[in-house]
Amino acid sequence: MSVAARRSTTRSAAMFERIQRSVAGGESSYARLRSGIELCIARTDGPRMWDVDGNEYLDYCLGYGPLLFGHHPPDIVAAVVEQITERGYHYSFPHELDYEVGEALQRLVPGIELVRFACSGTEATMAAMRLARAYTGRERIVKFEGSYHGWSDIHNISYHPALGFGAGTDTAPAPVPDSTGIPRAILDTLVIQPFNNLEVLEHTLRTRHFEIAAVLMEPIIGNCGIIPPLEGYLQEVRRLTQEHGVLLIFDEVMTGFRIAAGGAQEHYGVVPDICTFAKVLGAGFPIACFGGSAQVMAMEATNQVMHGGTYSANPLALAAANAVLRRIERERATMYPALDRLSRRLQDGLLKVVGTAGYPCLIQGVGAFFQLFFLHEPRTRLVDYRDVVRHVRPEVYEAFHEEMQSRGIYFHPGQYERWFLSTEHTEADIDDTVATAAEAIAAVVDRIPPHPRGD
Ligand SMILES: Cc1ncc(COP(=O)(O)O)c(C=O)c1O
């Protein structure tokens, strides 16, 4: 009997059914709500999780990205436990960790001269957008199709336009709400652009700069698979925004501390006016921040723009962030190159086994996060959202996921998501994953032919 066939998830299924009786849909985030494949987790350790049926999984989802040091790393746990037991976990007054974390962020992130703390990436990016509007006195914000910045009304537009092409044309995408319940008036506050297209952006900024407060971007799109910027693209976006007096916001919620100690802005050498961080910053504890130049952040310092929150700068989350940033400062010289090497080993291995099975495929990523795309035909690069939608085969990815999960390797089931690595994955883990992928892809070939268009 194969390893896959021995696994049972009956307890997960029963528990999930029970959860659904009190929790709408059984999940408290739209992104996790996918009926039929839910695993209920009993415990985790390092790069591994165990479900309530006792099945072990090597985890490449890592809590949707925050767990750069794996599940509950001892140093982060110790810092948080000490904070709770020795000093308390909620003050709503200034405290030592405010400057400890604030100063570490100033040291690490090129674009942070002043910072404010929040509790989630959604909040931090909302605050950044409001700050840009307040600072410039303009209302519209440029956003890129396929980028995700949170689930609130103000930015939940044209992220996955119903997983199709959305509205408008390739070079002039029209805004599409990602959810029912979003007022139509919001659509008019965003200008949607194709990523990696300087010509279109240049035209937009030249003709509409007087009404545009900021260009808001994931410097590497991580929310429709992974789409890195083309060579020189971010540098040109910086130049164009400066030339037209428009602010540049980098949403580094996913890239921050994951690809480099100073995020994508350090990696590409492009400093935005405002930037946001979350995920790795708290290593799983709910903390986020937004920061920027002292000049722009003066609006916050003088309360000319409103930002608040009962739990903003909560000492428990800041204790976690402090431990995360200390560790990054201590280990950055060896940690990021080691993550890059592990990631490369895994990417090479996956490409080899998937390619050998006959599926055209492509991996795009930077450092410790990447996505494997199953394609209709070979391509060397996917450069924007529509490129991804046009060329991928999500049904093959989902089948591959299913075969991997049933063999103990977990990554998010969606083709529009991605794989994350942690410092706790080892070369042996990577090699096991590749060996499992060879088995899994053989099972996928039996289900879905590699060349659906008859070539
Ligand atoms: C780039 C980006 N920005 C913002 C967010 C929202 O962060 P949160 O889920 O912490 O609200 C996410 C979440 O995945 C993200 O990937």
Ligand as a Chemical Component Dictionary entry (heavy atoms), coordinates in Angstrom:
data_LIG
# 
_chem_comp.id                   LIG 
_chem_comp.type                 NON-POLYMER 
_chem_comp.pdbx_formal_charge   0 
_chem_comp.three_letter_code    LIG 
# 
loop_
_chem_comp_atom.comp_id 
_chem_comp_atom.atom_id 
_chem_comp_atom.alt_atom_id 
_chem_comp_atom.type_symbol 
_chem_comp_atom.charge 
_chem_comp_atom.model_Cartn_x 
_chem_comp_atom.model_Cartn_y 
_chem_comp_atom.model_Cartn_z 
_chem_comp_atom.pdbx_ordinal 
LIG C1 C1 C 0 1.084  42.002 -0.009 1  
LIG C2 C2 C 0 0.041  41.894 1.058  2  
LIG N1 N1 N 0 -0.460 43.009 1.608  3  
LIG C3 C3 C 0 -1.385 42.972 2.585  4  
LIG C4 C4 C 0 -1.863 41.779 3.046  5  
LIG C5 C5 C 0 -2.885 41.751 4.130  6  
LIG O1 O1 O 0 -2.283 41.354 5.328  7  
LIG P1 P1 P 0 -3.140 40.739 6.509  8  
LIG O2 O2 O 0 -3.639 39.414 6.052  9  
LIG O3 O3 O 0 -2.162 40.672 7.661  10 
LIG O4 O4 O 0 -4.261 41.691 6.781  11 
LIG C6 C6 C 0 -1.383 40.580 2.512  12 
LIG C7 C7 C 0 -1.871 39.284 2.994  13 
LIG O5 O5 O 0 -1.550 38.245 2.504  14 
LIG C8 C8 C 0 -0.400 40.641 1.491  15 
LIG O6 O6 O 0 0.089  39.538 0.917  16 
# 
loop_
_chem_comp_bond.comp_id 
_chem_comp_bond.atom_id_1 
_chem_comp_bond.atom_id_2 
_chem_comp_bond.value_order 
_chem_comp_bond.pdbx_ordinal 
LIG C1 C2 SING 1  
LIG C2 N1 SING 2  
LIG C2 C8 DOUB 3  
LIG N1 C3 DOUB 4  
LIG C3 C4 SING 5  
LIG C4 C5 SING 6  
LIG C4 C6 DOUB 7  
LIG C5 O1 SING 8  
LIG O1 P1 SING 9  
LIG P1 O2 DOUB 10 
LIG P1 O3 SING 11 
LIG P1 O4 SING 12 
LIG C6 C7 SING 13 
LIG C6 C8 SING 14 
LIG C7 O5 DOUB 15 
LIG C8 O6 SING 16 
# 
